[in-house]
Amino acid sequence: MSDFLLKYAILPHGKNLVLNKKNLITLEEDLIREFWKLAALDPDWQWTGEVPTGEKPPRKAALLFEGRNFTFKPHYLLNPAFSVLEKLASAAKKATGPVPLLILPRIHPRVARFCREHRLSAVDLNGRAFIRVPGVLIDRQALPGRDYRFGREPKAVFAGKSARIIRSLLSQPSRSWVQHDLVAATGASPGLVSRIIAHLIGQGFIQKTGTREFRVSDPSALLDAWAKEDHFSRRTTTYRYSAFGGAPLDHAAKLNDLFKTCGVPFAFTQWIAGWLRHPYTEPVIVSAYLPKAPDEAALEKTGLRAVEEGGKIWLHVPDDEGVFRETQFAQGYPLVSDPQIYLDLLGTGLRGPDQAEALRSWDGFCKK
């Protein structure tokens, strides 16, 4: 029988489904209670199963959809590691009775992808559902107004000081780490490092290699996840300048000399950095990170003039100075790390994305 495919867009539903505050789920009993409470309000199908009032949750969950009944064995998981998902996927292939159903606070995109690949069914408290049973495939996006998540899940994995951790891990993808070394490399607190590492392990991006050691297991997927969440204009303030004559490398040399003389920390990024690391497209704009707003008087002495738009020189002030913690040198110029160059090029024009992909596919990417 061919699959009956249903794709649900995010459409308005009943007002009793809209929640105005974030809901943090930290205990399994909270997950169980909220799932069955919300299941009774679902606009698209009907779940049946005794709402738990004692110590044990329902052993079976039945779904009535389009006149058909499907029975599942629910697994209430707060923050499942990929090793747990793999065991459940293996059990699902061998199941002769009810197939496993993952019930989560929130289904992350990486978990959703795993479920698709392994034909594993999952639902979350936000209304997101991926259900695969013989003859039926249901793929519904989250319902509006819901914002449930695991209570100990980091709020922003790819921003601020959390991004320092991602940057360090990706800058040395073959390295084995212990938490103390990552704290020293990033300047982040031990608590934050611990939470981010636990989250990345749960998402399958990194794996433990010993009692205390861990390393990135899927750097490409982790970089893609960072790129998806990154917003360059939100994490930087950009100052633009016009410059007369000279090739981009000439302008870079002048800035290099100026900032060194002034004792200002800096690191080149975007086109000029990509070109210095792995030439692919001719750089048109020279851009660099500075820790604070540039000295206009000093720049004017080098022939630069501030402009509102365009300009050949772009100076970025980041909202977090972590970009300066993973720097490197190419032809005597300080550059941000390769993952940072890649991210900074993606949202630009002037063939920036082309240079980004060329850098990433280069054998020397993230190798010092």
N, C-alpha and C positions, 0 to 999 in steps of 0.2 A: 504494500500500500504506500502510495506517495505521501510525503509529509504535507500536512495541512498547515501552511505557514501563515502566521499572524504577526504583523508588526504594529505595535502600538506607539503612536506619537504622544507627546505630552499634551494632553487635552484637559480642559477644565472639568472637574468632577464636583460632587456634592460638597457643600460648605463644611459638613462634619468631618471631612478628610483633611482640611487645612489646619496645620499647626503653626503657631507663630513663634515658637522658640525652639532652640536646638535641644535635641534629646540625646543625652549621653547614656549609653548602656554599658555598665561595668560588671554586672552580674548575670549569670546564666538565667536565673529566675526572672530577672527583668526582661530579658530577651524573650523568654517563653510567654510571659504575661502580655507583653506588648504585641507580639505576633498574633496571638489569638484574639486580642481585643480589636486590632486593626483588620484581621481577616474577616470579622463579622461585618465590616463596613465596606469591603471591597466592591467596586462598581462593576467589575467585569466577570467575576466568577464566584463560586461559593466553596469555601473550605469547611470541612466538618471535622470535629475532633473535640473531645471533652475539654473545656477550658480548665486548666489545672488549678485545683484548689488545695491539693495536698502536696506531698513531697515529690511525687512522680509526675512528669509531663505525659501527654498522650504518646503511646507507642506507635500510633499510626496517624497519618494525616490524609484525608480523602478530599480530592478536588472534583467538583462537579462543574463541567465546562461543556457548553454546547450539547447538553443532553448525554454526555459521556462521563463515566466515573473513573478516576485514576487514584490509586492508592500508593502512598509513599511511606518510607521509614524516615522520620525527621531526625536531623542531627543539628542541634543548636550549638553554633560555634561563634564565639565572640571575636576571635582574631586568629583564624586557622593558619598554621604554617603549611607550606606547599607539600611537605612530606605527608601531612594529614590528608590533604586533598587527593594526593596520589593514591593513598591507601583506599579512600572512599571510591575513587574512580575504578580501581581494580576490583573492589567488592561489587560495584554496580554491574560490571561485565559478567560476574558470576552469579548474580542474584536470581533466585527462582521465585521469590516472593516480592513484596514491596521493594521498589528501588530506592536508593538513598535520595533524600531531599535536604540540601543545605539551607539552613535558616540562619541568616546573618544580620547584624545591625545595618551594614552597608556592603554592597557588592562593589568592590573596586574593579576598574577596567581589566586589570591583569587577571583577577579571579574569574571575571566573565569570559575572558578569552580562554582560560583553562577549561571552563565548563563547556564551551562550544567545542573545543578540540577533543574533549573526552566524553562528550554526550552526558554530562552530569547536570542534574537539575538543581536550581538554586533560586531562592527568593530572599528579599530583605525587607526591613521595616519601612523603607521608603517607597515600597510598591514596585521596585525593580524586580523583574521575574524572567528567568530563563528556564523553561521547562521542556525537556525532551523525553518523550515517551513514544512508543511505536505508533506511527501515524500522525503524530502531532508535534509541532514545534511552536512554542509560544515565546516571543521575545518582546517584553514590554519594558519601556523606560520607566524611570521613577515618576511617581505622581507628584503634582505640584503641591508646594506647601509643606513637604516633609523634609526633615533634616536630621535623621538619626545617624549615629556613628558610635563606634566603640569608644568608651570613655577615656581609655589610655592611649588612643591613637593621636599622634602629633597633629596639631592643627595645620601647620604649614611645613611640609617636608622639603619643599624646594625654594624656600624664601628665607631671607635674613640669615641668622647664624646656623639654621638647619642646612641651608645651601652650602655652607662651608664644609660640612661633613660630606655631602654628595660630591663636591668639587675635589676634595682630597682623595676620596675613594676612587673617583674616575681618573684623576691625574696619575695615579699609580695602580692601575687595575690588576696587576699581577702580584701586588704586595700582600702579605699576610699581616693583619693588624691585631693589636690588643687595644682595649678601650683607652688605656692610659696614653698610648702614643697618639691616638686620634684626638684626644682632648688637648694634648700639647700642640699638635699640628694645626688645630682649628681655633683654639681659644674658646671653644664652647664649653659649657658646664658639663660635668660628668653625667648629671641627670638627663640633660638634653641628648647627649651622645648615646646614652643607654636606651632612651626611648626611640630615637631614630634607627639605631641598629636593630632593635627588636622589631620595629615596623618593617624594615627592609628584609629581615630574615623571614618574617611572616609572608611578605609579598614575593619571596623567591628571588630577590635581587642579589642577596649575599648569602653565604653559607658558613657555618662553623667548620673550622678545620682542626679544632682542638678544644680543650676545655675552656680556654680563654681566647683563642685566636679565631679570626674570621677573615674572609676575603670576598671580593666581588665575584659572583658566579655568572652574572649575565650583564656585563658592562654596557653592551649595545642597547639592551632593553631599558636599563636604568637611565642612560643618556636620552633615549627617546621619551621616557616618562618625564624627565626634567624639561626637555624641550617643549613638551606639550603644555606644561604648567607655567613656563617662563613668560614674562612680559617685560621686555627690555625697557620700554618707556615708563613703566611703573616703578622700576627699581633704580633708575638713574635720572639725573638732571643734566641736560646737554647744553653746552655753550659752543656756538659756532663762530668761525672766523674766516674771513677772506684772506687770501695770500696771493701776491703777484709773482708770476714766473716761477721757475724751478720745478724740478720733478718731485713726485711725492717723497722719494727717499731723501731728497735735499731738505724738504720741510721736516721730515722725521729727524734728520741729523741736527737741525737747528733747535728743535724742541728738546732733543736728547741733551744737547749742550746746556740749554737754558735751565732745564729742571735740575740737572746735576749741579750746576753752579749755585742755584738757589737752595739746594738741599731739599727739594720737594720729591717725595715718593711718587712714582708714576710707572705705568706699564701700558704699552701699546696693545691695541686690540683691533678687531674687525679686519678690514681689507689689508692694511699694511702688515698686520701681524700674521694673517694667513699667508700673505705673499712671502714674508720673511721665513716662515716655517716651511711652506711647500708652495712655491710659485705656481699659480694656475691662471688667475685673471690679473690684469694690470690694475694696481690700486689707484683709484682716483681721489679718494679722501684719506687723510691721515687722522686717525683717532686714537685717543689714549685716555686712561683713567687717571684721575687726580683725587686725593683725599678730600679736597675742599675746593670752593670756587676759585678759578684761576686769577692770578694777579694781572688785571687789565693793563696796568702801566708797563709791566715787564714784557707783556706780549706785544704791546705797541712798539717797543724798541726793536723788536725783530721784524716789524713790518706787518703785523697781523691787525686786522680791524674786526670788531664784533659785528655780526650780521644776524638778522632775525631768522632767515631761511637760507638754505644752500650752504655755501662755504666749503673750503677745501680742508679746513682743520676742524675736527670735532673733539671737544674735551668733555668727558663724562665724569660726573661725581656720583659714585654709587651710594645707595642707602645703607650698604654694609661694606666695610672695608675688607671683607674676606677675600675679595678678588686679588688683593696684594699678597695673600699668604701662599699662593701656589704660582709663583712666577718662574720664568725661564729666560734664557738669553739666546738670541739668534743674531749672528753677525754683529755682536756687541750691543744690541738693543734689548732692553727688558720688555718681555711680553707676558701677558696673562697666560694661564694654562691652556692647553689645547681644547679641553671641553668648553672653557669659557669663550675662546675664540669662536668655536663652532656655534655656540648659542647666540653670541653677539652678531654673527653674520646672518643668521636665519631670517630675521625680520627686516632685513635691509634690502634696498634695491641695488642697482649697479652691479648685478651679477654676484651679489653677496652670497646668496644661497648656493650658487655654483661653486664658489670658492670653499664654502663650508663643506659641501659634500666631497669635494676633491681632497680636502684636508682629512676628513674622517676616513676616507677609503685608502689613504696613504699608509704604507707599512710603518712609517715612523710616528703615526698618531699616538699620542700619549706615551711616547718612549723618549726619554731624555738621553 
